[in-house]
């Protein structure tokens, strides 16, 4: 479980207070401010309160948590912060609130007065639902549910994307190359912005003195411009450090560019890069990248659960990805980054007592309490009849009048059947994408629709050009329509390489015929 106590600021909270935390954000020039929510959906703040950034209506510091009553009843969806600092917060209902430092209109309320209490920002956003927020040093960026981006604040380098260098006092839609694009995620460096669109292209604008825009030069960009060097590469996520950028592709590859004085690009040297450069992080697929505009630190998490860090690390420069003992990227910023801030809004799972679900999870494969065991590939898996009958229609009928305490299973492998039984106890699966195909077969056979959905999600994480056709075939075989569409789109986006694989050469005739027909309909063979 994530331990918020790793951030020094939380030393001011009692153990009882820490147990109640469910969301948290640590910010400030020295990691000396924090906002957190509790199990009761109350919002508390703590710290030095520079420029009124705690939103309490004054500039008095506090070493004791104080409740932020002005946001009473609001649930936080996402939050970001600037260098002043200023805060931009979006609620679960899509509303935007800002407060704190405002010398450059980064609060978006039309003034340059510091905001001592949260202010609802509605200019040009009144009919919009904001789903993501990002802050640079002194500018702000939000993404709406319909894929539009709005920006405001400091604009000396074009970071608002308006085409000028005049500060923007209220939210303004970023258009230009993004006019007819659907943006799916955003990020901000100190004075630059990034947007990923639904096609996987990356658009950038703002300050570029260190090559952080990835355009092959160091000239500022006042309007959005596509990163042409990523042509043919589909990006899923983007993260920005102080002056460097990381992106994660749909194949689990990381690219980096920009400033590199601390080795934050992970390239093995300290030379800046103005073009996207691959980052080698073992052979495992990367599923998460992390960076923060107030630090020179980078982090990544692999599909196998390994967490790597590089860049500035407690005064040292780590120029290649270094394996840590952490289980989440958040801990990298708590323990290694300067300042010790959070790179995203933390979500903390409760840990104060065992819930019913946690108790059941502990009893899986426990021979001391089990009254049934499955023999699979010569190995036993211990279970409880009553739980199996409650959780699975198949077992409800098959175990109804069955008094045996051993059931032999030969239809499925041990890892697959064990994962299935574990799912009945935990409502989650822990299999590699390759093994999840076998579990998808089982889920289809037992008509376990939720398990089938989880299998599809896991399999998606393991798709690559070499196995895309095999996964597409499995999706068709097991009537996994969501996975089928995902695999088809992946094949189309990587068509040249996919059609040269052995999987494509050995493709079932009927499936090949349908694939070519469908690909033709979506224009895959146009010149």
C-alpha positions in Angstrom: 0.0 0.0 0.0 1.1 3.6 -0.7 2.7 5.1 2.4 2.1 8.9 2.5 4.4 9.0 5.5 7.4 8.9 3.1 6.8 12.6 2.3 8.4 14.6 5.2 5.5 17.1 5.4 3.2 14.3 6.7 5.4 14.0 9.8 3.2 16.9 11.1 0.1 14.6 11.0 -0.8 12.1 13.8 -1.1 8.4 13.1 -4.8 8.7 13.4 -5.0 11.5 10.8 -2.8 9.5 8.4 -5.1 6.5 8.6 -8.0 8.7 7.3 -6.2 10.0 4.2 -7.6 8.8 0.9 -6.2 11.4 -1.6 -3.1 13.6 -1.2 -1.0 16.1 -3.1 2.3 17.4 -1.8 3.5 20.6 -3.5 5.5 23.8 -2.9 9.1 24.9 -3.5 10.4 22.7 -0.7 7.6 20.1 -0.6 6.2 22.1 2.3 2.5 22.2 1.5 -0.1 19.5 1.3 -3.8 19.1 0.5 -5.5 15.8 1.3 -9.0 14.3 1.5 -10.3 11.9 4.1 -12.6 8.9 4.2 -15.4 11.4 5.0 -14.7 13.4 1.8 -13.5 16.3 3.8 -10.5 18.3 2.4 -7.7 19.4 4.7 -4.5 21.5 4.1 -1.3 22.0 5.9 2.0 23.9 5.4 3.6 27.3 4.9 0.7 28.7 2.8 2.8 30.8 0.4 0.6 33.3 -1.4 -2.5 31.8 0.1 -2.0 28.5 -1.7 -3.8 26.6 1.0 -7.0 28.4 0.1 -7.9 29.2 3.7 -8.6 32.9 3.2 -5.3 34.1 4.7 -1.5 33.7 4.3 -0.9 32.2 7.8 1.2 29.0 7.9 -0.1 26.0 9.8 1.5 23.0 11.3 -1.8 21.4 12.1 -4.3 20.3 9.4 -7.1 22.8 8.7 -10.3 21.9 7.0 -10.9 23.6 3.6 -14.6 24.4 4.2 -15.0 26.4 1.0 -14.8 23.2 -1.0 -17.2 21.3 1.3 -19.2 18.7 -0.6 -16.8 18.7 -3.6 -15.1 15.5 -4.6 -11.7 15.8 -6.3 -11.1 14.2 -9.6 -7.6 15.6 -10.4 -5.3 18.4 -9.2 -2.2 20.2 -10.3 0.0 22.9 -9.0 2.5 25.6 -10.2 5.6 27.2 -8.9 4.1 30.2 -7.1 2.4 28.0 -6.1 -1.0 28.1 -7.5 -3.6 25.2 -7.5 -5.9 24.1 -10.3 -8.5 21.5 -9.2 -11.2 19.7 -11.1 -14.1 18.0 -9.3 -15.8 14.7 -10.2 -18.5 16.9 -11.7 -16.1 18.6 -14.1 -15.9 22.0 -12.4 -12.6 23.9 -12.1 -11.4 25.7 -9.0 -8.2 27.7 -8.7 -6.4 29.6 -5.9 -2.9 30.8 -4.8 -0.3 32.7 -6.6 -1.7 34.8 -9.5 0.9 37.4 -10.6 0.6 36.1 -14.2 -3.2 35.5 -14.3 -2.6 31.7 -13.9 -5.7 31.4 -11.8 -7.8 32.3 -14.9 -10.1 34.7 -13.0 -9.3 37.8 -15.1 -7.1 39.4 -12.4 -3.5 39.3 -11.1 -4.5 39.3 -7.5 -3.5 36.3 -5.4 -6.4 34.0 -4.7 -6.8 33.3 -1.0 -9.8 31.0 -1.4 -10.9 28.6 -4.2 -12.5 30.4 -7.1 -14.9 28.6 -9.5 -13.6 29.2 -13.1 -16.4 29.3 -15.6 -15.2 31.6 -18.4 -15.5 29.5 -21.6 -15.8 26.4 -19.4 -19.4 26.8 -18.2 -20.8 24.1 -20.4 -17.7 21.9 -20.3 -16.7 19.0 -18.1 -13.0 19.1 -17.3 -11.4 15.7 -16.9 -7.7 16.5 -16.6 -5.7 19.5 -15.4 -2.0 20.4 -15.6 0.1 23.4 -14.4 3.4 24.8 -15.5 5.3 27.3 -13.4 2.8 30.1 -14.0 0.4 28.8 -16.6 -2.5 26.4 -16.5 -4.0 23.8 -18.8 -7.2 21.8 -18.7 -8.7 19.1 -20.9 -12.5 18.7 -21.4 -14.5 15.5 -21.9 -15.0 16.4 -25.6 -11.2 16.5 -26.2 -10.7 20.3 -26.1 -7.8 22.0 -24.4 -8.0 25.4 -22.7 -5.0 27.4 -21.4 -4.3 30.6 -19.5 -1.7 32.5 -17.5 1.9 33.4 -18.2 2.7 33.4 -21.9 6.2 34.8 -22.3 7.3 31.8 -24.4 4.0 31.0 -26.1 3.0 28.4 -23.5 -0.7 29.4 -23.7 -0.6 28.4 -27.4 -2.4 31.6 -28.6 0.1 32.6 -31.2 1.3 35.6 -29.2 3.4 36.2 -26.0 0.7 38.2 -24.2 -0.4 36.8 -20.9 -3.9 35.2 -21.0 -6.2 36.2 -18.1 -9.0 33.7 -18.6 -9.4 30.2 -20.2 -8.8 30.3 -23.9 -9.2 27.3 -26.2 -6.0 26.1 -27.8 -6.7 25.7 -31.5 -4.4 25.8 -34.5 -3.4 22.2 -35.2 -5.6 21.0 -32.4 -8.8 22.6 -33.9 -10.2 19.4 -35.2 -8.3 17.0 -33.0 -9.6 15.0 -30.0 -7.0 15.3 -27.2 -6.9 12.5 -24.7 -4.2 13.6 -22.2 -2.1 16.7 -21.4 1.0 17.7 -19.5 3.0 20.8 -18.7 6.7 21.5 -18.2 7.8 24.7 -16.5 7.0 26.8 -19.6 5.8 24.3 -22.2 2.7 22.2 -23.0 2.1 18.7 -24.4 -1.1 17.2 -25.8 -1.7 13.6 -27.0 -4.5 13.1 -29.5 -6.6 10.0 -30.0 -4.5 9.0 -33.0 -1.4 8.8 -30.8 0.2 11.9 -32.2 1.9 14.4 -29.8 1.4 18.2 -30.2 3.7 20.6 -28.3 4.0 24.4 -27.8 5.8 26.9 -25.5 9.4 27.3 -24.4 12.0 25.2 -26.2 15.4 26.4 -25.1 16.5 22.9 -24.0 14.8 21.1 -26.9 11.9 19.9 -24.6 9.4 20.2 -27.5 11.2 17.5 -29.4 11.1 19.4 -32.7 14.8 19.1 -33.5 15.6 22.8 -32.6 15.6 25.2 -29.7 13.1 27.8 -31.0 10.0 28.6 -29.0 6.7 27.5 -30.4 3.7 29.9 -29.8 1.1 27.5 -31.3 0.7 23.7 -31.2 3.1 21.7 -33.5 3.2 18.0 -34.1 6.3 16.1 -33.1 7.1 14.8 -36.5 10.0 12.6 -35.3 7.3 10.3 -33.7 5.7 9.6 -37.1 4.3 6.1 -37.1 4.6 5.8 -33.3 1.4 5.8 -31.2 1.8 7.6 -27.9 -0.5 6.9 -25.0 0.9 9.0 -22.1 3.1 12.0 -21.7 4.9 13.4 -18.7 7.0 16.5 -18.2 9.8 17.4 -15.9 11.3 20.8 -15.4 12.6 21.0 -18.9 12.4 17.4 -20.2 9.7 15.3 -21.7 8.8 11.5 -21.5 6.3 9.7 -23.6 5.0 6.1 -23.4 3.9 4.3 -26.6 1.2 1.7 -27.1 4.0 -0.9 -27.3 5.4 0.0 -23.9 8.4 1.9 -25.2 9.6 5.1 -23.6 11.1 8.1 -25.5 12.7 11.1 -23.9 14.0 14.5 -25.0 14.9 18.0 -23.6 17.3 19.0 -20.8 19.6 16.4 -19.5 22.0 18.1 -17.1 21.1 15.5 -14.4 20.7 12.5 -16.7 16.9 12.8 -16.6 16.6 11.5 -20.1 18.2 8.2 -19.1 20.4 8.0 -22.2 23.7 7.3 -20.4 25.0 10.9 -20.8 24.2 14.5 -19.9 23.7 15.9 -23.4 20.4 17.6 -24.2 18.3 16.0 -26.9 16.0 17.9 -29.2 14.6 14.8 -30.8 12.8 11.9 -29.2 15.4 9.3 -28.0 14.5 5.7 -26.9 15.0 4.9 -23.2 16.1 1.4 -22.5 14.4 0.1 -19.3 15.2 -3.7 -19.2 13.2 -6.0 -21.6 9.9 -5.8 -19.8 7.1 -3.6 -21.1 6.7 -0.2 -19.5 3.1 0.6 -18.3 3.7 3.9 -16.5 5.9 6.9 -16.7 6.3 9.7 -14.2 7.9 13.2 -14.1 7.0 16.5 -12.5 7.6 20.1 -13.7 9.3 21.1 -10.4 11.9 18.3 -10.5 14.6 16.8 -12.8 13.7 13.3 -11.9 12.1 10.6 -14.1 10.5 7.2 -13.2 8.9 4.3 -14.9 7.1 1.1 -13.9 7.2 -2.2 -15.8 4.5 -4.7 -16.4 6.3 -7.0 -14.0 6.0 -4.4 -11.2 9.6 -3.1 -11.2 10.1 0.6 -10.6 13.0 2.4 -12.2 14.3 6.0 -11.6 16.8 8.2 -13.3 17.9 11.9 -13.2 18.4 14.0 -10.1 18.6 11.7 -7.1 19.4 13.3 -3.7 22.2 15.5 -5.2 23.4 12.8 -7.6 23.0 12.5 -11.3 21.7 9.0 -12.4 22.2 8.9 -16.1 20.7 5.4 -16.8 17.4 3.9 -15.4 18.1 2.4 -12.0 16.1 -0.4 -10.5 14.6 0.6 -7.1 13.0 -1.4 -4.3 9.8 0.5 -4.6 6.5 -0.9 -5.9 5.1 2.4 -7.2 6.5 5.5 -9.0 5.1 7.8 -6.4 7.7 6.6 -3.9 10.5 7.8 -6.2 9.4 11.4 -5.8 8.9 11.1 -2.0 12.4 9.6 -1.5 14.6 10.8 -4.3 13.2 14.0 -5.9 14.1 17.6 -5.0 11.8 18.9 -3.8 9.9 15.9 -2.3 6.6 16.5 -4.1 3.9 14.3 -5.7 3.9 14.0 -9.5 0.1 13.2 -9.4 -2.8 13.2 -7.0 -2.2 10.2 -4.7 -4.9 7.7 -4.1 -4.5 5.8 -0.9 -6.3 2.5 -0.2 -7.6 2.0 3.4 -5.4 -0.2 5.6 -6.8 0.2 9.1 -8.7 -3.1 9.3 -9.4 -6.2 7.3 -12.5 -5.8 5.2 -14.6 -8.8 4.2 -13.0 -8.8 0.8 -9.5 -8.7 2.3 -10.4 -11.6 4.7 -11.6 -13.7 1.8 -8.5 -12.9 -0.2 -6.3 -14.3 2.6 -8.2 -17.5 2.7 -7.6 -18.4 -0.9 -5.5 -21.6 -1.3 -5.5 -22.0 2.5 -5.4 -25.8 3.4 -6.3 -25.1 7.0 -9.8 -23.8 6.3 -10.6 -25.3 2.9 -13.1 -28.1 2.4 -12.3 -28.7 -1.3 -9.2 -29.1 -3.3 -8.6 -29.1 -7.1 -6.0 -31.4 -8.6 -4.5 -29.7 -11.6 -1.3 -30.8 -13.4 -0.4 -32.8 -10.2 -0.8 -29.8 -7.9 -3.5 -29.0 -5.4 -5.4 -25.7 -5.1 -7.4 -25.3 -1.9 -10.9 -23.7 -1.9 -14.2 -23.3 -0.1 -17.3 -24.8 -1.6 -19.7 -22.2 -0.2 -17.8 -19.3 -1.7 -17.4 -21.0 -5.0 -21.2 -21.6 -5.2 -21.9 -18.0 -4.2 -19.5 -16.6 -6.8 -19.9 -18.9 -9.8 -23.0 -20.3 -11.5 -21.0 -23.2 -12.8 -20.0 -24.3 -9.3 -23.4 -23.7 -7.9 -24.7 -26.5 -10.0 -21.7 -28.8 -10.2 -21.1 -28.8 -6.4 -24.8 -28.9 -5.3 -24.9 -32.6 -4.6 -21.2 -33.3 -4.8 -19.7 -34.5 -1.5 -16.2 -35.2 -2.8 -13.4 -33.1 -1.4 -11.1 -33.6 -4.4 -11.9 -32.4 -8.0 -9.6 -33.4 -10.8 -9.2 -30.8 -13.6 -7.6 -31.5 -16.9 -9.2 -29.0 -19.3 -7.1 -26.1 -18.2 -3.5 -25.6 -17.0 -2.5 -25.1 -13.4 -1.7 -21.3 -13.7 -4.9 -20.6 -15.6 -7.2 -22.6 -13.2 -5.4 -21.2 -10.1 -5.9 -17.6 -11.5 -9.6 -18.4 -12.1 -10.1 -19.6 -8.5 -8.1 -16.7 -7.1 -10.4 -14.3 -9.1 -13.4 -15.7 -7.3 -11.8 -14.7 -4.0 -10.3 -11.3 -5.1 -12.3 -10.1 -8.1 -9.0 -9.4 -9.8 -6.5 -11.4 -11.9 -2.7 -11.7 -11.7 -1.5 -13.3 -14.9 0.8 -12.3 -17.6 -0.9 -11.2 -20.9 0.2 -14.5 -22.5 -1.4 -16.6 -19.8 -4.5 -14.4 -19.8 -5.4 -15.8 -23.2 -5.9 -19.2 -21.6 -8.0 -17.6 -18.8 -10.1 -15.9 -21.5 -10.9 -19.4 -22.9 -12.0 -20.5 -19.4 -14.0 -17.4 -18.8 -15.8 -17.9 -22.1 -16.5 -21.6 -21.3 -17.8 -20.8 -17.8 -19.7 -17.7 -19.0 -18.0 -15.4 -16.5 -18.5 -12.1 -18.2 -16.6 -9.9 -15.7 -13.6 -12.2 -15.8 -13.7 -12.1 -19.5 -13.6 -8.3 -19.4 -10.6 -8.4 -17.0 -8.8 -10.9 -19.3 -9.2 -8.6 -22.2 -7.8 -5.6 -20.3 -4.7 -7.7 -19.3 -4.2 -9.0 -22.8 -4.2 -5.5 -24.3 -1.2 -4.6 -22.1 0.9 -7.3 -23.8 0.1 -6.6 -27.4 3.0 -6.1 -29.8 3.6 -6.4 -33.5 4.7 -10.0 -33.3 1.7 -11.3 -31.4 -1.0 -9.0 -32.6 -2.5 -11.5 -35.1 -2.4 -14.3 -32.6 -4.3 -12.1 -30.1 -6.8 -11.0 -32.8 -7.4 -14.7 -33.6 -8.0 -15.5 -29.9 -10.4 -12.5 -29.6 -12.4 -13.8 -32.5 -12.4 -17.4 -31.3 -13.7 -16.4 -27.8 -16.1 -13.7 -29.0 -14.2 -11.0 -27.1 -15.4 -8.1 -29.2 -13.7 -5.3 -27.3 -10.3 -7.1 -27.6 -11.0 -7.9 -31.2 -11.5 -4.2 -32.1 -8.4 -3.2 -30.0 -6.2 -5.8 -31.8 -7.6 -4.9 -35.2 -6.8 -1.2 -34.6 -3.3 -2.1 -33.4 -2.8 -4.2 -36.5 -3.9 -1.3 -38.8 -1.7 1.2 -37.0 1.3 -1.1 -37.4 0.2 -2.7 -40.7 3.6 -2.8 -42.5 5.4 -4.7 -39.7 2.4 -6.9 -38.7 1.9 -8.2 -42.3 5.5 -9.4 -42.3 5.2 -11.5 -39.1 4.9 -15.3 -39.0 1.5 -14.9 -37.3 0.1 -13.1 -40.4 1.6 -15.7 -42.7 -0.1 -18.5 -40.8 -3.4 -16.7 -40.3 -6.6 -18.6 -40.7 -8.0 -18.2 -44.2 -11.5 -16.9 -43.2 -10.0 -14.6 -40.6 -7.5 -13.3 -43.1 -10.3 -12.6 -45.6 -12.4 -10.8 -43.0 -9.3 -8.8 -41.8 -8.5 -7.6 -45.4 -12.1 -6.7 -46.0 -12.4 -4.7 -42.8 -9.0 -3.1 -43.3 -10.1 -2.0 -46.7 -13.3 -0.4 -45.3 -11.3 1.8 -42.9 -8.9 2.9 -45.6 -5.8 1.0 -44.5 -4.6 0.4 -48.1 -4.9 4.0 -49.3 -1.8 5.5 -50.8 
